[in-house]
Every structure is written in C-alpha cells, then in structure tokens.
Amino acid sequence: MDGRRKRPIIVVDGPAGTGKSTVCSLFAERAGYCCLDTGALYRTVAWLARERSVSLDDEDRLALLCGAISVVVDEAAGRMRIFADGEEMDQRIRTDETGMAASRVSGLPGVRRALLPLQRAAGAAGGIIAEGRDMGTVVFPDADIKIFLDADPSERAKRRYRELTERGEKADYDEVLKDMSFRDEQDMTRSVAPLRPADDAIVLDTTRMNREEVVQSVMEIVRSKRAVSHESSVL
C-alpha cells in the first residue's frame, strides 16, 4: 500500500448489471469506507450536455463542461456527492438515456483527461471503494485491491429490468438486453480506456449469485488480500 495512505484503495470494475453500485455501497456502509461512483461523473457530463444543447460529438465543448463539476467526499454518509454548477446531482442522471449518452461521452479522450484529476483527488487519502469501468486499469492503477465483476448478459438484463420496474418505470426486457449489449460493445471497443479486467484483478462471476452473496464474496477477497499484505485490520 502507498505509504502516504492510511487505508487502502479498493476498485471494482465491470459492465452494467453486475451489481457494482449496490455491492460497493453496501461494502462501504459495513466496512466504514467511502463509495466512489465514478460512472456518475460521466452521467453528469452527459446530463450537462443535454441541458446546454452540446453535441455528444463535440469533444472540446464536452471537456469544458467538466469544469462545472465538483466532487465532495462525504465520509459521514460514506459516499461521494457530485455537483454541477453548485447543484447536487441526483436521480436525474440515472435514466437509461443518460446512461447511453454517458457511454458515448466516456469514449472521448478529452473528457476522460478532464475528469481524471477529480477522480484521483477523491480517492487520494484511501479508505475508498471505487466502482466504474477503468478504475483498476487507468484511474487507480496502483490500487491495493482490484476486483472485476462479470455476469451473463441475459442475467444482467434481467437485473436491470427488475430495477426499472421496481422504480415504477416502463421497461421491455428485450429492449433492455439490446441496449445493454450495445453499451457493452461501446465500452469494450473504445480506443481509450476500454472496459477490461486489470491484469492483477480478481474476476468474480456473479451470474448465479444474489446481492448478499456478492457482497460477502467481495468482503472475503478484501480480507484475504489484507491478510496477505500483513495488515492488522481485516478491513
């Protein structure tokens, strides 16, 4: 572990529908860590682009939009809070439309460069579990523990479909699967920071696991890694 950090950096990467957000949030709550949802930053850029009528192909203007974004690490709440022009982002950035736009935006080198300092600054002190798609390969390449969650596409689509319907939103499973497959293709084939496991990441297939089983598996991975590194504290 980096000698400047008192607590480790844990990263969890993977495609949509593998349970990253839920697992990281629960882990942070139970272990006293702060959860960094870095994908929300790209969603915020996409949301700002729509609000300001900026084309998703205009890399320079999109990169400039990043200057309106700030991040506050709320240790008491165990999460990061994202603000755009001083206004806190919330469920408005959680729509499928914004998610698809975020996938396009995240493939632009200028946007990724603009957001990288925000992400690294948020995790500099350690004691965080960061979830995204390039946490272990680009943002925190020296993270103490790297995990990559994966699952069968059909299972991931079922989870997303349930999430949408439970929120009272109209959803069609076939459309959810189609959109998810399209986003997977975008994320895995982009030229900059494509979605892939870090070379030293532990890959965990969550297809046949429920939420609690995934959380427990992640906690066990962390315990094992910390024990190997001779840390006195389990978490």
C-alpha positions in Angstrom: 0.0 0.0 0.0 1.1 3.5 -0.8 2.9 4.8 2.4 1.0 8.1 2.1 -2.3 6.4 2.5 -3.6 5.2 5.9 -6.2 3.0 4.4 -6.4 1.1 1.1 -8.0 1.9 -2.2 -10.3 -0.9 -3.5 -11.6 -0.8 -7.0 -14.5 -2.7 -8.6 -14.8 -2.6 -12.4 -17.3 -4.4 -14.7 -20.1 -3.9 -17.1 -23.6 -2.7 -16.3 -25.9 -5.1 -14.4 -23.2 -6.9 -12.4 -24.1 -5.3 -9.2 -21.2 -2.9 -8.8 -23.1 0.1 -7.4 -25.1 -1.9 -4.9 -22.2 -4.0 -3.8 -19.9 -1.1 -3.3 -22.5 0.9 -1.5 -23.2 -2.0 0.9 -19.5 -2.7 1.4 -18.8 0.9 2.2 -21.6 1.0 4.7 -20.5 -2.1 6.5 -16.7 -1.6 6.4 -16.7 2.2 7.0 -15.3 3.1 3.6 -16.5 5.8 1.2 -18.1 4.7 -2.1 -16.9 6.5 -5.2 -19.4 6.0 -8.1 -17.2 7.4 -10.9 -19.6 6.5 -13.6 -21.9 9.2 -12.2 -19.3 11.8 -13.4 -19.8 10.8 -17.0 -23.5 10.7 -16.5 -23.2 14.3 -15.2 -21.3 15.4 -18.3 -24.0 13.8 -20.5 -26.7 15.5 -18.5 -25.0 18.9 -18.7 -24.6 18.3 -22.5 -28.3 17.8 -22.9 -29.1 20.8 -20.7 -26.8 23.1 -22.6 -27.5 21.6 -26.1 -23.9 20.5 -26.6 -23.4 17.8 -29.2 -22.1 14.5 -27.8 -19.6 14.6 -30.7 -18.2 18.0 -29.7 -15.2 16.8 -27.6 -13.8 20.2 -26.9 -17.0 21.7 -25.5 -17.8 18.5 -23.5 -14.3 18.6 -21.9 -15.0 22.3 -21.0 -18.3 21.2 -19.3 -16.2 19.1 -16.9 -15.0 22.4 -15.3 -18.5 22.9 -13.9 -18.4 19.6 -12.0 -17.1 19.3 -8.4 -16.9 16.3 -6.1 -17.2 16.2 -2.3 -16.2 13.1 -0.4 -18.9 12.8 2.3 -17.2 10.5 4.8 -20.1 10.6 7.2 -22.5 9.4 4.6 -19.9 7.0 3.0 -20.3 8.3 -0.5 -19.2 11.0 -2.9 -21.5 13.9 -3.8 -21.4 15.3 -7.3 -22.3 18.9 -8.1 -22.7 20.7 -11.4 -22.7 24.5 -11.2 -23.2 24.1 -7.5 -26.4 22.0 -7.9 -26.2 18.5 -6.5 -26.9 15.7 -9.0 -29.5 13.1 -8.0 -31.8 10.6 -9.8 -32.0 12.9 -12.8 -28.7 11.4 -14.1 -29.9 7.8 -13.5 -32.0 7.3 -16.6 -31.2 4.8 -19.3 -31.0 7.6 -21.8 -28.3 9.4 -19.8 -26.5 6.1 -19.3 -26.3 5.5 -23.0 -25.1 9.1 -23.6 -22.5 8.7 -20.8 -21.1 5.7 -22.6 -20.5 7.8 -25.7 -19.1 10.7 -23.7 -16.7 8.3 -21.8 -15.0 7.3 -25.0 -13.7 10.8 -25.7 -10.1 11.3 -24.6 -10.6 15.0 -23.8 -13.4 14.2 -21.4 -11.5 11.4 -19.7 -8.5 13.6 -19.2 -10.6 16.4 -17.7 -12.3 14.1 -15.2 -9.3 12.1 -14.2 -7.9 14.6 -11.6 -11.4 14.8 -9.9 -11.5 11.0 -9.5 -7.9 10.7 -8.3 -8.3 13.5 -5.8 -11.4 11.9 -4.4 -9.5 8.7 -3.6 -6.1 10.2 -2.7 -6.5 9.6 1.0 -7.6 6.0 0.7 -10.4 4.3 2.6 -12.5 4.2 -0.6 -14.1 1.6 -2.8 -14.4 3.0 -6.3 -16.6 1.5 -8.9 -16.5 2.0 -12.6 -15.1 0.6 -15.8 -11.5 1.6 -15.8 -10.7 2.1 -12.1 -8.1 -0.6 -12.0 -6.6 0.0 -15.4 -6.4 3.8 -15.6 -7.7 5.8 -12.6 -6.2 3.9 -9.8 -3.6 1.5 -11.4 -1.8 1.2 -8.0 -5.0 0.3 -6.1 -4.4 -2.1 -3.3 -7.2 -4.5 -4.3 -8.7 -4.8 -7.7 -11.9 -6.8 -8.4 -13.8 -7.2 -11.7 -17.4 -8.2 -11.6 -19.0 -10.0 -14.5 -22.2 -11.9 -15.3 -24.1 -13.4 -18.2 -25.7 -10.7 -20.4 -29.2 -12.1 -20.1 -28.9 -12.2 -16.3 -27.6 -8.6 -16.2 -30.5 -7.5 -18.4 -33.0 -9.2 -16.0 -31.5 -7.4 -13.1 -31.7 -4.0 -14.9 -35.3 -4.8 -16.0 -36.3 -5.6 -12.4 -34.6 -2.4 -11.2 -36.5 -0.3 -13.7 -39.9 -1.9 -13.0 -39.4 -1.7 -9.2 -38.9 2.1 -9.7 -42.2 2.2 -11.4 -40.7 2.8 -14.9 -42.0 1.1 -18.0 -39.5 -1.4 -19.4 -39.3 -4.1 -22.0 -36.8 -6.9 -21.3 -35.8 -7.3 -25.0 -35.1 -3.6 -25.3 -33.1 -3.6 -22.0 -31.0 -6.5 -23.3 -30.4 -4.8 -26.7 -29.4 -1.5 -25.1 -27.1 -3.3 -22.6 -25.4 -5.3 -25.4 -24.9 -2.1 -27.4 -23.4 -0.3 -24.4 -21.1 -3.3 -23.7 -19.9 -3.1 -27.3 -19.2 0.6 -26.9 -17.4 0.2 -23.6 -15.2 -2.7 -24.7 -14.2 -1.5 -28.1 -13.5 2.2 -27.4 -9.9 3.2 -28.2 -9.4 5.0 -24.8 -9.6 3.0 -21.6 -11.7 0.1 -22.9 -13.6 -2.0 -20.4 -11.4 -4.9 -19.4 -10.1 -6.5 -16.2 -6.8 -5.2 -14.9 -4.0 -7.8 -15.3 -3.9 -8.2 -11.5 -7.7 -8.1 -10.9 -9.7 -10.9 -9.3 -12.6 -11.7 -11.7 -15.8 -12.7 -9.9 -18.7 -14.1 -12.0 -22.0 -13.0 -10.3 -24.4 -14.7 -12.7 -25.7 -17.2 -10.1 -25.1 -15.1 -7.0 -27.6 -12.9 -5.2 -26.7 -9.5 -3.8 -25.7 -10.7 -0.4 -23.5 -13.4 -1.8 -21.7 -10.9 -4.0 -21.1 -8.6 -1.0 -19.8 -11.4 1.1 -17.5 -12.6 -1.7 -16.1 -9.1 -2.1 -15.5 -8.8 1.6 -13.8 -12.1 1.7 -11.5 -11.1 -1.2 -10.6 -7.9 0.7 -9.9 -9.9 4.0 -7.7 -12.4 2.1 -5.7 -9.7 0.3 -5.3 -7.6 3.5 -4.1 -10.8 5.4 -1.5 -11.5 2.7 -0.3 -7.9 2.9 0.1 -8.4 6.7 -2.4 -5.6 7.5 -3.5 -5.8 11.1 -7.1 -4.7 10.4 -9.4 -7.0 8.4 -10.9 -4.1 6.5 
